[in-house]
Amino acid sequence: MHTPGHTHHHVSYVLRDTAGTPHGVFTGGSMLFGTTGRTDLLGQEHTQELAHAQYRSVRRLADELPADTQVYPSHGFGNFCAATPAAGDSSTVGEQRTTNPALTQDEQGYVDELLAGLSAYPAYYAHMGVINTQGPAPVDLSLPKPVDPDEVRRRIEAGEWVNRPGRGGGS
């Protein structure tokens, strides 16, 4: 389900049984427990537009899914991607209808409160997208260099981790 707001292309995934009945929704950075995902991570020029989109997306989730649908966000719990601190460790769409600002306020009130409450986020967020797009560096699969027993003892005493061969990891 397309749920723009956290980003322009954000999606949520609805978990349905074989009869098509929804039982859960993986909301990513859209509907969180008692809050929503931030809308400012793509830059100030998109923040207000995304805040309005976030409001409509959370409303869509609440309108289209039954009250007993479990909500499984990927953000919150102290994560900087949450607009405000998330509360709780489980929730349903029905519970969110009574606690989530995107569902308890009018659109402009929600947007104004969200924008006024956004705090600073780590500087690395500005670089995260590019780094994620590039993917991880290649894994070094070369074998560790053999070391003599005196070198192993020195490394252990220096606080280094030392693994036995065949037990995973390097020296």
N, C-alpha and C positions, 0 to 999 in steps of 0.2 A: 504494500500500500504506500503510495507516494505521500510522504509527510514532511514537506519542506519546512524549514524554520531553523534548525540547528545548522543546516547547510541548504543550498538550493536543491540538491539532489537526494536529500535524506529519504530513507525508506524505513518502514516498520514492517515486520513479518507477522502475519496472523497464523496461528497454529489451529488447524481445523481437523476434526475427526473425519472418518470416511463418509459420513452423512453431510459434511460441510458445516457442522456446528463449530463455532469458535470456542476454544478453551483457553487460549493464551495469546498474548501479543508481545512480541519482542520489539520494544519501542525505541531502542537505541538512545538517541539524544533528543527525543520528542517529549512524550509524556513520561515524567519521572515521578517518584513518590512525593507528592505535595509540591511539585515544582515542575519546571521544564528545562530543557537544555539551553545553553547560552546562544545568543544570536549574533554575537559580536566578533567571533573568531575569524571571520573572513575579511574583516576590515570595517571601519566605521561607515564607509559608503554603502554597506549592505545591511547594517545592523537594524535599522528601523523597518525596512522592507521585510527582513527575515523575522522580526518580532511579530509583525502582523501575520505572516505566513505560519509561524509557530502557533499562534492563537487559533487560527483556522484548522490547522492539522490536529491539534489536541481535541478540538471540538469535533472534528470528523471521527476520530477514534472513539470518542464517547458516544457519538450519535449512531455509529454503525455497528458497534459491538455490544453484546449483552452485558448487563451489570456484573455478572459473575465471572467474566473473562479475567484471568490472571494477567497482571502487568509485569513484564520482565524488561526493565530498562538496562542499558549498558553503561549508564553514567549515574553519578550521584554519590552519596555516601562520602563526602569530602572531596570529590573530584572537581577540578576547576571547570569542567564542562557543564556543570549544573548552574543555572542562573542564581539560585539561592540554595542553601543547604537542604538536602533531601532528608525525609523523615521516614523511619520504618524500614523493615526488611522484607515486607511483602505487601501486596495491595491488589485490588481489583479495579476494574473500570468504574464500578459503582461507588467504591470508596473515593476514587479520584474525583468523581462528580461533586463530592461535598468538600474536598480539601484542596484541589488543584486550582491555583489562581486563574489559569486559562479557562476554567470551567465555572468559577464562582464570581468572576468580574466581567464587566462589559469589555469589549475589545480595546477601546482607547485607555481605559483604566488599567487593564493588564499591561499594555505596551508601555504606558508611562511608568508604572511601578517597576517593570522589568528593567527598563533602560536606566532608571534612577538607582537601581540596586546592584547593577553590574560592578563588580570589583575588578581590580587588576588581575591579570593572569600571567603565568610565567612567560618570560621573554622568548623561550624556545618555541612557543606556539606559533610564532611568526614564521618559523623555519620548518615546522613539523610536516606540513603537507609535501613540500619538496623532498624532504628526507624520506618520507613514507613512499612517495612515488618512485624514488630511486631504488628502494628495497635495501635489504641488508647487504653488508660486505660479504664476499665469499668466505666460507668457513675454511680455516686452516686445518687440513686433515693430515698434515705431515706428522710422522712419528716423533715422539720426544727424543731428545738426545740422551744416550746412556750417561749415567753419572756414577762415580765411585762411591762407596759407603761413607767416606769422610765428607763428601759433598752433600750427600743426603742428610747426614747428621747436622751439618752447618745450616742447611735450609730449614730443617725442622726447628732448630734452636732459634732461627731468625723469624719464626712464625709463618713460614710459607706452607702451603698445602702440598703434600706429597702423596701421590696415589701409587699403589702397587700395580705392576703390570697386569693387564687383564681385568682390572677392577673399574675401568672407566677413567677418563680424564688423562691428563699428562703429568709430568713431574713438577 
